[in-house]
Amino acid sequence: MTLDQAITLLGVPKKINVKRGTGPSLDSTSIEYAAHGVMIHTLSGKPNVKAIELFRTFKGQFANGIKMGDKVPTLIEKYSVPQSLPR
C-alpha cells in the first residue's frame, strides 16, 4: 500500500515523527493513528508503507478475518500449517 492510500484510508494524522538515519536514504517516518490503534512506518523517499504496528487498542480485523488475540488454531485455519517455525 502506498503512503497516499494509507492516509486516504486512515485520515489526516495528528502526529508524524521523522527519524534521521545516517544518510537520507535511511531516514524514516512514523505516523500514529491512536484512535485506530495503528502506527505506520515508511522510509523517506519511498512511496510504500514498510511496516504496520498495531497497538493493544486496535479493534479492527484484517481482510482475511484475523483479529488481534486470535489463537493458533484460528491462524492455522486461515493460513494452514506453517512449513517452518521461528526459533
PyMOL Python script that loads the backbone (N, CA, C, O; Angstrom):
from pymol import cmd

cmd.read_pdbstr("""\
ATOM      1  N   MET A   1       0.853  -1.166   0.000  1.00  0.00           N
ATOM      2  CA  MET A   1       0.000   0.000   0.000  1.00  0.00           C
ATOM      3  C   MET A   1       0.902   1.234   0.000  1.00  0.00           C
ATOM      4  O   MET A   1       1.924   1.278   0.686  1.00  0.00           O
ATOM      5  N   THR A   2       0.506   2.220  -0.774  1.00  0.00           N
ATOM      6  CA  THR A   2       1.290   3.450  -0.785  1.00  0.00           C
ATOM      7  C   THR A   2       0.928   4.300   0.437  1.00  0.00           C
ATOM      8  O   THR A   2      -0.117   4.109   1.058  1.00  0.00           O
ATOM      9  N   LEU A   3       1.799   5.224   0.759  1.00  0.00           N
ATOM     10  CA  LEU A   3       1.541   6.130   1.875  1.00  0.00           C
ATOM     11  C   LEU A   3       0.296   6.961   1.595  1.00  0.00           C
ATOM     12  O   LEU A   3      -0.508   7.195   2.497  1.00  0.00           O
ATOM     13  N   ASP A   4       0.130   7.406   0.360  1.00  0.00           N
ATOM     14  CA  ASP A   4      -1.070   8.172  -0.004  1.00  0.00           C
ATOM     15  C   ASP A   4      -2.343   7.370   0.234  1.00  0.00           C
ATOM     16  O   ASP A   4      -3.328   7.906   0.743  1.00  0.00           O
ATOM     17  N   GLN A   5      -2.332   6.093  -0.130  1.00  0.00           N
ATOM     18  CA  GLN A   5      -3.507   5.229   0.082  1.00  0.00           C
ATOM     19  C   GLN A   5      -3.780   5.051   1.575  1.00  0.00           C
ATOM     20  O   GLN A   5      -4.936   5.065   1.999  1.00  0.00           O
ATOM     21  N   ALA A   6      -2.730   4.885   2.368  1.00  0.00           N
ATOM     22  CA  ALA A   6      -2.898   4.710   3.815  1.00  0.00           C
ATOM     23  C   ALA A   6      -3.514   5.954   4.441  1.00  0.00           C
ATOM     24  O   ALA A   6      -4.414   5.851   5.274  1.00  0.00           O
ATOM     25  N   ILE A   7      -3.036   7.118   4.046  1.00  0.00           N
ATOM     26  CA  ILE A   7      -3.572   8.369   4.602  1.00  0.00           C
ATOM     27  C   ILE A   7      -5.015   8.565   4.149  1.00  0.00           C
ATOM     28  O   ILE A   7      -5.839   9.039   4.930  1.00  0.00           O
ATOM     29  N   THR A   8      -5.337   8.214   2.915  1.00  0.00           N
ATOM     30  CA  THR A   8      -6.722   8.302   2.435  1.00  0.00           C
ATOM     31  C   THR A   8      -7.623   7.380   3.253  1.00  0.00           C
ATOM     32  O   THR A   8      -8.740   7.756   3.610  1.00  0.00           O
ATOM     33  N   LEU A   9      -7.139   6.176   3.547  1.00  0.00           N
ATOM     34  CA  LEU A   9      -7.917   5.200   4.303  1.00  0.00           C
ATOM     35  C   LEU A   9      -8.076   5.592   5.769  1.00  0.00           C
ATOM     36  O   LEU A   9      -9.169   5.497   6.328  1.00  0.00           O
ATOM     37  N   LEU A  10      -6.975   6.037   6.394  1.00  0.00           N
ATOM     38  CA  LEU A  10      -6.979   6.290   7.837  1.00  0.00           C
ATOM     39  C   LEU A  10      -7.290   7.736   8.204  1.00  0.00           C
ATOM     40  O   LEU A  10      -7.666   8.007   9.345  1.00  0.00           O
ATOM     41  N   GLY A  11      -7.144   8.659   7.282  1.00  0.00           N
ATOM     42  CA  GLY A  11      -7.421  10.065   7.550  1.00  0.00           C
ATOM     43  C   GLY A  11      -6.155  10.864   7.810  1.00  0.00           C
ATOM     44  O   GLY A  11      -5.051  10.319   7.823  1.00  0.00           O
ATOM     45  N   VAL A  12      -6.327  12.144   8.015  1.00  0.00           N
ATOM     46  CA  VAL A  12      -5.201  13.036   8.278  1.00  0.00           C
ATOM     47  C   VAL A  12      -4.640  12.715   9.659  1.00  0.00           C
ATOM     48  O   VAL A  12      -5.382  12.703  10.641  1.00  0.00           O
ATOM     49  N   PRO A  13      -3.323  12.453   9.742  1.00  0.00           N
ATOM     50  CA  PRO A  13      -2.745  12.093  11.048  1.00  0.00           C
ATOM     51  C   PRO A  13      -2.615  13.301  11.968  1.00  0.00           C
ATOM     52  O   PRO A  13      -2.462  14.435  11.515  1.00  0.00           O
ATOM     53  N   LYS A  14      -2.678  13.034  13.265  1.00  0.00           N
ATOM     54  CA  LYS A  14      -2.471  14.080  14.259  1.00  0.00           C
ATOM     55  C   LYS A  14      -1.000  14.183  14.638  1.00  0.00           C
ATOM     56  O   LYS A  14      -0.554  15.217  15.133  1.00  0.00           O
ATOM     57  N   LYS A  15      -0.239  13.098  14.402  1.00  0.00           N
ATOM     58  CA  LYS A  15       1.157  13.077  14.824  1.00  0.00           C
ATOM     59  C   LYS A  15       2.000  12.354  13.777  1.00  0.00           C
ATOM     60  O   LYS A  15       1.675  11.241  13.363  1.00  0.00           O
ATOM     61  N   ILE A  16       3.084  13.001  13.357  1.00  0.00           N
ATOM     62  CA  ILE A  16       4.054  12.406  12.438  1.00  0.00           C
ATOM     63  C   ILE A  16       5.431  12.563  13.073  1.00  0.00           C
ATOM     64  O   ILE A  16       5.799  13.654  13.509  1.00  0.00           O
ATOM     65  N   ASN A  17       6.184  11.478  13.121  1.00  0.00           N
ATOM     66  CA  ASN A  17       7.522  11.501  13.701  1.00  0.00           C
ATOM     67  C   ASN A  17       8.528  11.141  12.613  1.00  0.00           C
ATOM     68  O   ASN A  17       8.405  10.096  11.976  1.00  0.00           O
ATOM     69  N   VAL A  18       9.524  12.004  12.399  1.00  0.00           N
ATOM     70  CA  VAL A  18      10.574  11.755  11.414  1.00  0.00           C
ATOM     71  C   VAL A  18      11.860  11.461  12.159  1.00  0.00           C
ATOM     72  O   VAL A  18      12.274  12.223  13.033  1.00  0.00           O
ATOM     73  N   LYS A  19      12.493  10.342  11.804  1.00  0.00           N
ATOM     74  CA  LYS A  19      13.775   9.967  12.400  1.00  0.00           C
ATOM     75  C   LYS A  19      14.846  10.056  11.333  1.00  0.00           C
ATOM     76  O   LYS A  19      14.715   9.485  10.251  1.00  0.00           O
ATOM     77  N   ARG A  20      15.912  10.783  11.652  1.00  0.00           N
ATOM     78  CA  ARG A  20      17.019  10.929  10.713  1.00  0.00           C
ATOM     79  C   ARG A  20      17.954   9.741  10.855  1.00  0.00           C
ATOM     80  O   ARG A  20      18.384   9.401  11.958  1.00  0.00           O
ATOM     81  N   GLY A  21      18.268   9.106   9.716  1.00  0.00           N
ATOM     82  CA  GLY A  21      19.213   7.998   9.705  1.00  0.00           C
ATOM     83  C   GLY A  21      20.625   8.518   9.470  1.00  0.00           C
ATOM     84  O   GLY A  21      20.875   9.722   9.528  1.00  0.00           O
ATOM     85  N   THR A  22      21.528   7.607   9.208  1.00  0.00           N
ATOM     86  CA  THR A  22      22.920   8.005   8.954  1.00  0.00           C
ATOM     87  C   THR A  22      23.090   8.605   7.565  1.00  0.00           C
ATOM     88  O   THR A  22      24.149   9.147   7.248  1.00  0.00           O
ATOM     89  N   GLY A  23      22.064   8.512   6.742  1.00  0.00           N
ATOM     90  CA  GLY A  23      22.046   9.116   5.413  1.00  0.00           C
ATOM     91  C   GLY A  23      20.609   9.329   4.998  1.00  0.00           C
ATOM     92  O   GLY A  23      19.704   8.727   5.576  1.00  0.00           O
ATOM     93  N   PRO A  24      20.377  10.188   3.991  1.00  0.00           N
ATOM     94  CA  PRO A  24      18.999  10.485   3.580  1.00  0.00           C
ATOM     95  C   PRO A  24      18.181   9.247   3.231  1.00  0.00           C
ATOM     96  O   PRO A  24      16.976   9.218   3.485  1.00  0.00           O
ATOM     97  N   SER A  25      18.803   8.235   2.660  1.00  0.00           N
ATOM     98  CA  SER A  25      18.043   7.041   2.278  1.00  0.00           C
ATOM     99  C   SER A  25      17.630   6.211   3.489  1.00  0.00           C
ATOM    100  O   SER A  25      16.808   5.303   3.364  1.00  0.00           O
ATOM    101  N   LEU A  26      18.194   6.513   4.668  1.00  0.00           N
ATOM    102  CA  LEU A  26      17.868   5.763   5.880  1.00  0.00           C
ATOM    103  C   LEU A  26      16.959   6.543   6.837  1.00  0.00           C
ATOM    104  O   LEU A  26      16.693   6.096   7.953  1.00  0.00           O
ATOM    105  N   ASP A  27      16.487   7.709   6.391  1.00  0.00           N
ATOM    106  CA  ASP A  27      15.506   8.445   7.181  1.00  0.00           C
ATOM    107  C   ASP A  27      14.196   7.656   7.188  1.00  0.00           C
ATOM    108  O   ASP A  27      13.891   6.954   6.225  1.00  0.00           O
ATOM    109  N   SER A  28      13.430   7.768   8.258  1.00  0.00           N
ATOM    110  CA  SER A  28      12.147   7.066   8.330  1.00  0.00           C
ATOM    111  C   SER A  28      11.077   7.977   8.906  1.00  0.00           C
ATOM    112  O   SER A  28      11.367   8.963   9.584  1.00  0.00           O
ATOM    113  N   THR A  29       9.843   7.625   8.622  1.00  0.00           N
ATOM    114  CA  THR A  29       8.694   8.379   9.108  1.00  0.00           C
ATOM    115  C   THR A  29       7.730   7.414   9.783  1.00  0.00           C
ATOM    116  O   THR A  29       7.449   6.335   9.260  1.00  0.00           O
ATOM    117  N   SER A  30       7.229   7.805  10.938  1.00  0.00           N
ATOM    118  CA  SER A  30       6.217   7.033  11.653  1.00  0.00           C
ATOM    119  C   SER A  30       4.989   7.918  11.818  1.00  0.00           C
ATOM    120  O   SER A  30       5.088   9.059  12.270  1.00  0.00           O
ATOM    121  N   ILE A  31       3.840   7.385  11.449  1.00  0.00           N
ATOM    122  CA  ILE A  31       2.595   8.137  11.537  1.00  0.00           C
ATOM    123  C   ILE A  31       1.654   7.376  12.460  1.00  0.00           C
ATOM    124  O   ILE A  31       1.301   6.225  12.203  1.00  0.00           O
ATOM    125  N   GLU A  32       1.256   8.041  13.537  1.00  0.00           N
ATOM    126  CA  GLU A  32       0.416   7.400  14.553  1.00  0.00           C
ATOM    127  C   GLU A  32      -1.055   7.749  14.357  1.00  0.00           C
ATOM    128  O   GLU A  32      -1.424   8.908  14.168  1.00  0.00           O
ATOM    129  N   TYR A  33      -1.866   6.723  14.408  1.00  0.00           N
ATOM    130  CA  TYR A  33      -3.325   6.855  14.393  1.00  0.00           C
ATOM    131  C   TYR A  33      -3.848   6.211  15.671  1.00  0.00           C
ATOM    132  O   TYR A  33      -4.338   5.082  15.652  1.00  0.00           O
ATOM    133  N   ALA A  34      -3.739   6.932  16.773  1.00  0.00           N
ATOM    134  CA  ALA A  34      -4.100   6.392  18.083  1.00  0.00           C
ATOM    135  C   ALA A  34      -5.561   5.963  18.141  1.00  0.00           C
ATOM    136  O   ALA A  34      -5.883   4.958  18.776  1.00  0.00           O
ATOM    137  N   ALA A  35      -6.436   6.699  17.497  1.00  0.00           N
ATOM    138  CA  ALA A  35      -7.867   6.357  17.523  1.00  0.00           C
ATOM    139  C   ALA A  35      -8.139   5.012  16.849  1.00  0.00           C
ATOM    140  O   ALA A  35      -9.095   4.320  17.199  1.00  0.00           O
ATOM    141  N   HIS A  36      -7.299   4.646  15.888  1.00  0.00           N
ATOM    142  CA  HIS A  36      -7.439   3.366  15.191  1.00  0.00           C
ATOM    143  C   HIS A  36      -6.590   2.269  15.826  1.00  0.00           C
ATOM    144  O   HIS A  36      -6.769   1.090  15.523  1.00  0.00           O
ATOM    145  N   GLY A  37      -5.657   2.659  16.715  1.00  0.00           N
ATOM    146  CA  GLY A  37      -4.754   1.681  17.319  1.00  0.00           C
ATOM    147  C   GLY A  37      -3.678   1.210  16.360  1.00  0.00           C
ATOM    148  O   GLY A  37      -3.252   0.057  16.411  1.00  0.00           O
ATOM    149  N   VAL A  38      -3.235   2.115  15.475  1.00  0.00           N
ATOM    150  CA  VAL A  38      -2.294   1.757  14.413  1.00  0.00           C
ATOM    151  C   VAL A  38      -1.193   2.807  14.287  1.00  0.00           C
ATOM    152  O   VAL A  38      -1.433   3.999  14.476  1.00  0.00           O
ATOM    153  N   MET A  39       0.020   2.346  13.963  1.00  0.00           N
ATOM    154  CA  MET A  39       1.098   3.242  13.558  1.00  0.00           C
ATOM    155  C   MET A  39       1.681   2.664  12.271  1.00  0.00           C
ATOM    156  O   MET A  39       1.937   1.463  12.184  1.00  0.00           O
ATOM    157  N   ILE A  40       1.891   3.524  11.273  1.00  0.00           N
ATOM    158  CA  ILE A  40       2.503   3.068  10.034  1.00  0.00           C
ATOM    159  C   ILE A  40       3.905   3.651   9.920  1.00  0.00           C
ATOM    160  O   ILE A  40       4.169   4.760  10.386  1.00  0.00           O
ATOM    161  N   HIS A  41       4.799   2.894   9.294  1.00  0.00           N
ATOM    162  CA  HIS A  41       6.197   3.290   9.156  1.00  0.00           C
ATOM    163  C   HIS A  41       6.588   3.264   7.682  1.00  0.00           C
ATOM    164  O   HIS A  41       6.219   2.350   6.944  1.00  0.00           O
ATOM    165  N   THR A  42       7.341   4.281   7.265  1.00  0.00           N
ATOM    166  CA  THR A  42       7.848   4.349   5.904  1.00  0.00           C
ATOM    167  C   THR A  42       9.312   4.764   5.926  1.00  0.00           C
ATOM    168  O   THR A  42       9.801   5.304   6.918  1.00  0.00           O
ATOM    169  N   LEU A  43       9.998   4.509   4.831  1.00  0.00           N
ATOM    170  CA  LEU A  43      11.352   5.021   4.635  1.00  0.00           C
ATOM    171  C   LEU A  43      11.246   6.249   3.756  1.00  0.00           C
ATOM    172  O   LEU A  43      10.474   6.270   2.798  1.00  0.00           O
ATOM    173  N   SER A  44      12.024   7.276   4.080  1.00  0.00           N
ATOM    174  CA  SER A  44      11.965   8.517   3.309  1.00  0.00           C
ATOM    175  C   SER A  44      12.294   8.252   1.849  1.00  0.00           C
ATOM    176  O   SER A  44      13.179   7.458   1.530  1.00  0.00           O
ATOM    177  N   GLY A  45      11.579   8.917   0.982  1.00  0.00           N
ATOM    178  CA  GLY A  45      11.807   8.777  -0.437  1.00  0.00           C
ATOM    179  C   GLY A  45      11.152   7.551  -1.051  1.00  0.00           C
ATOM    180  O   GLY A  45      11.212   7.369  -2.267  1.00  0.00           O
ATOM    181  N   LYS A  46      10.533   6.716  -0.247  1.00  0.00           N
ATOM    182  CA  LYS A  46       9.859   5.512  -0.747  1.00  0.00           C
ATOM    183  C   LYS A  46       8.350   5.732  -0.643  1.00  0.00           C
ATOM    184  O   LYS A  46       7.869   6.246   0.367  1.00  0.00           O
ATOM    185  N   PRO A  47       7.605   5.351  -1.670  1.00  0.00           N
ATOM    186  CA  PRO A  47       6.167   5.625  -1.664  1.00  0.00           C
ATOM    187  C   PRO A  47       5.329   4.622  -0.876  1.00  0.00           C
ATOM    188  O   PRO A  47       4.156   4.888  -0.614  1.00  0.00           O
ATOM    189  N   ASN A  48       5.892   3.478  -0.490  1.00  0.00           N
ATOM    190  CA  ASN A  48       5.096   2.430   0.138  1.00  0.00           C
ATOM    191  C   ASN A  48       5.281   2.362   1.651  1.00  0.00           C
ATOM    192  O   ASN A  48       6.345   2.686   2.179  1.00  0.00           O
ATOM    193  N   VAL A  49       4.222   1.935   2.332  1.00  0.00           N
ATOM    194  CA  VAL A  49       4.283   1.673   3.763  1.00  0.00           C
ATOM    195  C   VAL A  49       5.155   0.430   3.951  1.00  0.00           C
ATOM    196  O   VAL A  49       4.938  -0.586   3.291  1.00  0.00           O
ATOM    197  N   LYS A  50       6.135   0.507   4.845  1.00  0.00           N
ATOM    198  CA  LYS A  50       7.049  -0.616   5.066  1.00  0.00           C
ATOM    199  C   LYS A  50       6.632  -1.486   6.237  1.00  0.00           C
ATOM    200  O   LYS A  50       6.943  -2.677   6.255  1.00  0.00           O
ATOM    201  N   ALA A  51       5.938  -0.924   7.214  1.00  0.00           N
ATOM    202  CA  ALA A  51       5.522  -1.706   8.384  1.00  0.00           C
ATOM    203  C   ALA A  51       4.255  -1.095   8.971  1.00  0.00           C
ATOM    204  O   ALA A  51       4.023   0.111   8.884  1.00  0.00           O
ATOM    205  N   ILE A  52       3.450  -1.956   9.567  1.00  0.00           N
ATOM    206  CA  ILE A  52       2.254  -1.520  10.284  1.00  0.00           C
ATOM    207  C   ILE A  52       2.361  -2.067  11.696  1.00  0.00           C
ATOM    208  O   ILE A  52       2.486  -3.274  11.902  1.00  0.00           O
ATOM    209  N   GLU A  53       2.310  -1.169  12.657  1.00  0.00           N
ATOM    210  CA  GLU A  53       2.392  -1.550  14.067  1.00  0.00           C
ATOM    211  C   GLU A  53       0.997  -1.420  14.667  1.00  0.00           C
ATOM    212  O   GLU A  53       0.343  -0.387  14.520  1.00  0.00           O
ATOM    213  N   LEU A  54       0.549  -2.469  15.341  1.00  0.00           N
ATOM    214  CA  LEU A  54      -0.767  -2.453  15.966  1.00  0.00           C
ATOM    215  C   LEU A  54      -0.621  -2.292  17.474  1.00  0.00           C
ATOM    216  O   LEU A  54       0.189  -2.967  18.109  1.00  0.00           O
ATOM    217  N   PHE A  55      -1.411  -1.397  18.031  1.00  0.00           N
ATOM    218  CA  PHE A  55      -1.419  -1.187  19.475  1.00  0.00           C
ATOM    219  C   PHE A  55      -2.424  -2.128  20.119  1.00  0.00           C
ATOM    220  O   PHE A  55      -3.255  -2.727  19.435  1.00  0.00           O
ATOM    221  N   ARG A  56      -2.346  -2.251  21.415  1.00  0.00           N
ATOM    222  CA  ARG A  56      -3.311  -3.086  22.142  1.00  0.00           C
ATOM    223  C   ARG A  56      -4.736  -2.590  21.952  1.00  0.00           C
ATOM    224  O   ARG A  56      -5.690  -3.352  22.107  1.00  0.00           O
ATOM    225  N   THR A  57      -4.878  -1.328  21.621  1.00  0.00           N
ATOM    226  CA  THR A  57      -6.208  -0.736  21.445  1.00  0.00           C
ATOM    227  C   THR A  57      -6.801  -1.013  20.067  1.00  0.00           C
ATOM    228  O   THR A  57      -7.935  -0.616  19.801  1.00  0.00           O
ATOM    229  N   PHE A  58      -6.059  -1.688  19.183  1.00  0.00           N
ATOM    230  CA  PHE A  58      -6.554  -1.997  17.839  1.00  0.00           C
ATOM    231  C   PHE A  58      -7.774  -2.910  17.944  1.00  0.00           C
ATOM    232  O   PHE A  58      -7.704  -3.975  18.556  1.00  0.00           O
ATOM    233  N   LYS A  59      -8.876  -2.498  17.355  1.00  0.00           N
ATOM    234  CA  LYS A  59     -10.127  -3.258  17.431  1.00  0.00           C
ATOM    235  C   LYS A  59     -10.553  -3.815  16.081  1.00  0.00           C
ATOM    236  O   LYS A  59     -11.546  -4.538  15.996  1.00  0.00           O
ATOM    237  N   GLY A  60      -9.831  -3.494  15.045  1.00  0.00           N
ATOM    238  CA  GLY A  60     -10.224  -3.921  13.703  1.00  0.00           C
ATOM    239  C   GLY A  60      -9.835  -5.357  13.412  1.00  0.00           C
ATOM    240  O   GLY A  60      -9.433  -6.108  14.301  1.00  0.00           O
ATOM    241  N   GLN A  61      -9.964  -5.715  12.146  1.00  0.00           N
ATOM    242  CA  GLN A  61      -9.542  -7.032  11.692  1.00  0.00           C
ATOM    243  C   GLN A  61      -8.959  -6.882  10.296  1.00  0.00           C
ATOM    244  O   GLN A  61      -9.200  -5.884   9.616  1.00  0.00           O
ATOM    245  N   PHE A  62      -8.201  -7.868   9.880  1.00  0.00           N
ATOM    246  CA  PHE A  62      -7.589  -7.845   8.569  1.00  0.00           C
ATOM    247  C   PHE A  62      -8.579  -8.389   7.544  1.00  0.00           C
ATOM    248  O   PHE A  62      -9.589  -8.988   7.912  1.00  0.00           O
ATOM    249  N   ALA A  63      -8.293  -8.183   6.268  1.00  0.00           N
ATOM    250  CA  ALA A  63      -9.199  -8.590   5.193  1.00  0.00           C
ATOM    251  C   ALA A  63      -9.541 -10.076   5.256  1.00  0.00           C
ATOM    252  O   ALA A  63     -10.632 -10.480   4.856  1.00  0.00           O
ATOM    253  N   ASN A  64      -8.609 -10.890   5.757  1.00  0.00           N
ATOM    254  CA  ASN A  64      -8.854 -12.337   5.833  1.00  0.00           C
ATOM    255  C   ASN A  64      -9.618 -12.733   7.092  1.00  0.00           C
ATOM    256  O   ASN A  64      -9.881 -13.918   7.297  1.00  0.00           O
ATOM    257  N   GLY A  65      -9.981 -11.767   7.942  1.00  0.00           N
ATOM    258  CA  GLY A  65     -10.758 -12.058   9.136  1.00  0.00           C
ATOM    259  C   GLY A  65      -9.951 -12.243  10.410  1.00  0.00           C
ATOM    260  O   GLY A  65     -10.536 -12.400  11.482  1.00  0.00           O
ATOM    261  N   ILE A  66      -8.616 -12.231  10.326  1.00  0.00           N
ATOM    262  CA  ILE A  66      -7.766 -12.375  11.509  1.00  0.00           C
ATOM    263  C   ILE A  66      -7.882 -11.116  12.367  1.00  0.00           C
ATOM    264  O   ILE A  66      -7.861  -9.999  11.849  1.00  0.00           O
ATOM    265  N   LYS A  67      -8.003 -11.304  13.683  1.00  0.00           N
ATOM    266  CA  LYS A  67      -8.083 -10.194  14.635  1.00  0.00           C
ATOM    267  C   LYS A  67      -6.981 -10.352  15.672  1.00  0.00           C
ATOM    268  O   LYS A  67      -6.433 -11.439  15.848  1.00  0.00           O
ATOM    269  N   MET A  68      -6.663  -9.260  16.356  1.00  0.00           N
ATOM    270  CA  MET A  68      -5.705  -9.320  17.458  1.00  0.00           C
ATOM    271  C   MET A  68      -6.235 -10.280  18.508  1.00  0.00           C
ATOM    272  O   MET A  68      -7.420 -10.253  18.839  1.00  0.00           O
ATOM    273  N   GLY A  69      -5.363 -11.124  19.029  1.00  0.00           N
ATOM    274  CA  GLY A  69      -5.741 -12.051  20.082  1.00  0.00           C
ATOM    275  C   GLY A  69      -6.244 -13.392  19.577  1.00  0.00           C
ATOM    276  O   GLY A  69      -6.524 -14.283  20.380  1.00  0.00           O
ATOM    277  N   ASP A  70      -6.368 -13.560  18.249  1.00  0.00           N
ATOM    278  CA  ASP A  70      -6.788 -14.856  17.725  1.00  0.00           C
ATOM    279  C   ASP A  70      -5.782 -15.933  18.120  1.00  0.00           C
ATOM    280  O   ASP A  70      -4.579 -15.679  18.173  1.00  0.00           O
ATOM    281  N   LYS A  71      -6.272 -17.108  18.389  1.00  0.00           N
ATOM    282  CA  LYS A  71      -5.443 -18.231  18.834  1.00  0.00           C
ATOM    283  C   LYS A  71      -4.830 -18.961  17.633  1.00  0.00           C
ATOM    284  O   LYS A  71      -5.269 -18.795  16.495  1.00  0.00           O
ATOM    285  N   VAL A  72      -3.817 -19.761  17.912  1.00  0.00           N
ATOM    286  CA  VAL A  72      -3.092 -20.501  16.875  1.00  0.00           C
ATOM    287  C   VAL A  72      -4.024 -21.334  15.990  1.00  0.00           C
ATOM    288  O   VAL A  72      -3.855 -21.318  14.771  1.00  0.00           O
ATOM    289  N   PRO A  73      -5.001 -22.061  16.546  1.00  0.00           N
ATOM    290  CA  PRO A  73      -5.890 -22.831  15.664  1.00  0.00           C
ATOM    291  C   PRO A  73      -6.607 -21.963  14.617  1.00  0.00           C
ATOM    292  O   PRO A  73      -6.827 -22.406  13.490  1.00  0.00           O
ATOM    293  N   THR A  74      -6.965 -20.741  14.989  1.00  0.00           N
ATOM    294  CA  THR A  74      -7.608 -19.834  14.040  1.00  0.00           C
ATOM    295  C   THR A  74      -6.635 -19.431  12.943  1.00  0.00           C
ATOM    296  O   THR A  74      -7.010 -19.372  11.772  1.00  0.00           O
ATOM    297  N   LEU A  75      -5.384 -19.152  13.312  1.00  0.00           N
ATOM    298  CA  LEU A  75      -4.369 -18.795  12.326  1.00  0.00           C
ATOM    299  C   LEU A  75      -4.110 -19.950  11.362  1.00  0.00           C
ATOM    300  O   LEU A  75      -3.965 -19.738  10.158  1.00  0.00           O
ATOM    301  N   ILE A  76      -4.051 -21.175  11.895  1.00  0.00           N
ATOM    302  CA  ILE A  76      -3.837 -22.352  11.051  1.00  0.00           C
ATOM    303  C   ILE A  76      -5.025 -22.553  10.117  1.00  0.00           C
ATOM    304  O   ILE A  76      -4.849 -22.913   8.953  1.00  0.00           O
ATOM    305  N   GLU A  77      -6.235 -22.321  10.625  1.00  0.00           N
ATOM    306  CA  GLU A  77      -7.429 -22.448   9.794  1.00  0.00           C
ATOM    307  C   GLU A  77      -7.392 -21.477   8.611  1.00  0.00           C
ATOM    308  O   GLU A  77      -7.786 -21.828   7.499  1.00  0.00           O
ATOM    309  N   LYS A  78      -6.913 -20.251   8.860  1.00  0.00           N
ATOM    310  CA  LYS A  78      -6.885 -19.230   7.812  1.00  0.00           C
ATOM    311  C   LYS A  78      -5.697 -19.388   6.868  1.00  0.00           C
ATOM    312  O   LYS A  78      -5.825 -19.165   5.664  1.00  0.00           O
ATOM    313  N   TYR A  79      -4.524 -19.779   7.420  1.00  0.00           N
ATOM    314  CA  TYR A  79      -3.286 -19.804   6.633  1.00  0.00           C
ATOM    315  C   TYR A  79      -2.720 -21.197   6.393  1.00  0.00           C
ATOM    316  O   TYR A  79      -1.775 -21.340   5.618  1.00  0.00           O
ATOM    317  N   SER A  80      -3.256 -22.210   7.022  1.00  0.00           N
ATOM    318  CA  SER A  80      -2.784 -23.598   7.013  1.00  0.00           C
ATOM    319  C   SER A  80      -1.557 -23.744   7.922  1.00  0.00           C
ATOM    320  O   SER A  80      -1.066 -22.762   8.480  1.00  0.00           O
ATOM    321  N   VAL A  81      -1.081 -24.956   8.057  1.00  0.00           N
ATOM    322  CA  VAL A  81       0.047 -25.246   8.947  1.00  0.00           C
ATOM    323  C   VAL A  81       1.320 -24.653   8.342  1.00  0.00           C
ATOM    324  O   VAL A  81       1.583 -24.868   7.159  1.00  0.00           O
ATOM    325  N   PRO A  82       2.123 -23.909   9.123  1.00  0.00           N
ATOM    326  CA  PRO A  82       3.356 -23.324   8.581  1.00  0.00           C
ATOM    327  C   PRO A  82       4.365 -24.398   8.198  1.00  0.00           C
ATOM    328  O   PRO A  82       4.407 -25.469   8.804  1.00  0.00           O
ATOM    329  N   GLN A  83       5.174 -24.101   7.189  1.00  0.00           N
ATOM    330  CA  GLN A  83       6.217 -25.029   6.756  1.00  0.00           C
ATOM    331  C   GLN A  83       7.359 -25.069   7.756  1.00  0.00           C
ATOM    332  O   GLN A  83       8.036 -26.088   7.890  1.00  0.00           O
ATOM    333  N   SER A  84       7.575 -23.967   8.457  1.00  0.00           N
ATOM    334  CA  SER A  84       8.622 -23.920   9.471  1.00  0.00           C
ATOM    335  C   SER A  84       8.205 -22.945  10.563  1.00  0.00           C
ATOM    336  O   SER A  84       7.345 -22.089  10.353  1.00  0.00           O
ATOM    337  N   LEU A  85       8.819 -23.083  11.717  1.00  0.00           N
ATOM    338  CA  LEU A  85       8.557 -22.197  12.847  1.00  0.00           C
ATOM    339  C   LEU A  85       9.843 -21.478  13.224  1.00  0.00           C
ATOM    340  O   LEU A  85      10.919 -22.072  13.158  1.00  0.00           O
ATOM    341  N   PRO A  86       9.754 -20.203  13.622  1.00  0.00           N
ATOM    342  CA  PRO A  86      10.964 -19.477  14.043  1.00  0.00           C
ATOM    343  C   PRO A  86      11.499 -20.075  15.341  1.00  0.00           C
ATOM    344  O   PRO A  86      10.742 -20.602  16.157  1.00  0.00           O
ATOM    345  N   ARG A  87      12.776 -19.988  15.510  1.00  0.00           N
ATOM    346  CA  ARG A  87      13.391 -20.497  16.740  1.00  0.00           C
ATOM    347  C   ARG A  87      13.598 -19.411  17.731  1.00  0.00           C
ATOM    348  O   ARG A  87      14.106 -19.662  18.824  1.00  0.00           O
TER     349      ARG A  87
END
""", "prot")
cmd.dss("prot")
cmd.show_as("cartoon", "prot")
cmd.util.cbc("prot")
cmd.orient("prot")
